[in-house]
Amino acid sequence: MMFRQYLTGIAFILLAVPSSSQQTPFRHESITTQLPHLVAQAAQAYNPLSQAYLTLTKIPERLSDKQVRTLRRSGYAAFAFEWSIRLFGLGRNEQAWLLFEQYWRKAPTSSHTRLLALLQEKKRFHAMERVHARVGHIEPYASISAMGLGRAVDKLDRDSIRHMGFSVLDEQTQVNECEHTILLLAETLSGLEQLKRLKAQYAQSALSDVLPYCLSEPLYIGDITQCNSHASAFIQCDIKPLVQKSAVLQARHLVIMAQAQGLANVYNGVMRLHHKSEFELFIHELMHFAHFEDEYPLPVSKANRLCKTEGFKAPNLYVGTTAPSGWYQSDTCKFGLLQSYKPQHAASKMEYHEIHLSNQYLGLWLKSLDKTLLGPSDYQVYLNELSATR
């Protein structure tokens, strides 16, 4: 009898007590319905020790603009800072900075973090650095802003970078993806994110099944290569500061995603892209690794060198006075001495990178790789030249 009464009592308690999943929405709803009362109570008389005020400081993002202004007018510095966050969100930056500078010392770290999260969302990395200069480094935001601005690798917190799913290039980095690894490097956070997208697109494309390349994990390098250019010129990067790193020496080719505005290109087996370069342009530049030539007019200096003698100059370029059978006139040597010809009458990916890669050009690409992969790449030759001059 006693045992039956005990079980009945336990059952009654279990039925009477709601589950935690039932309690949480109730508490949230309760706080929401109490907000007007809590705001009115806190605003009635300035008291930073009152329970109403302390409760509101834990949920400032749930207050309306009107409620925040009410608390700010009541003298609460934390809500003056909260108003600065909302001004940043509206793009009213001048007013926002005035409030920030006046009240950041009196705002809790949680508010500093909310501001940094907002600025990160808007990719305002300079503003994030300015906040850190006042409130101190808050991770992962300090590393995010440093990467956003292309700061040196030693400015980053490695644990934060790892937790965000990113990696950096340093002396310990090893890349053994395959025999023909293309090392992906980025100057900035936006470049790193774009390289991740390009790698994913490549993995999902049919090309990844037939080409011998494998793309490395994208690695952050900061401003070490000092890439520079402008909108109408080729991007240039100095890879000499990289060549002592093991991963760089192991690669067959490099891809550097630069922040500088400029034209994508391949030089000495190194691809240079702008951080907004898309997948189809990447494939166009990848064909240059197998020595394909552009089918739009080459610059005069290169045309003078490439178009003065007859013969096959690239998988898609013949220079001479007469076209080989099945080849058609191209614009490659428009500014050169002799005429140029291409193996396809229609415009190809080497003339307009947006055009889909034809089966004919894919066949030429694979045929070229059968030959070029037997020896060192242009990049590996360039590395040997650098070593010889040191």
Secondary structure, 3 states (H helix, E strand, C coil): CHHHHHHHHHHHHHHHCCCHHHHHHHHHHHHHHHHHHHHHHHHHCCCCCCHHHHHHHCCHHHCCHHHHHHHHHCCCHHHHHHHHHHHHHHCCHHHHHHHHHHHHHHCCHHHHHHHHHHHHHCCCHHHHHHHHHHHCCCCCHHHHHHHHCCCCHHHCCHHHHHHCCCEECCCCCCCCCCCCEEEEEECCHHHHHHHHHHHHHHHHCCHHHHCCCEECCCEECCCCCCCECCCCCECECCCHHHCCCHHHHHCCEEEEEECCCCECEEECCEEEEECCCCHHHHHHHHHHCCCCCCCCCCCHHHHHHHCCCCEEEECCEEEECCCCCCCEEECCCCCCCCEEEECCCCCCCCCCCCCCCCHHHHHHHHHHHHHHCCCCCHHHHHHHHHHHHC
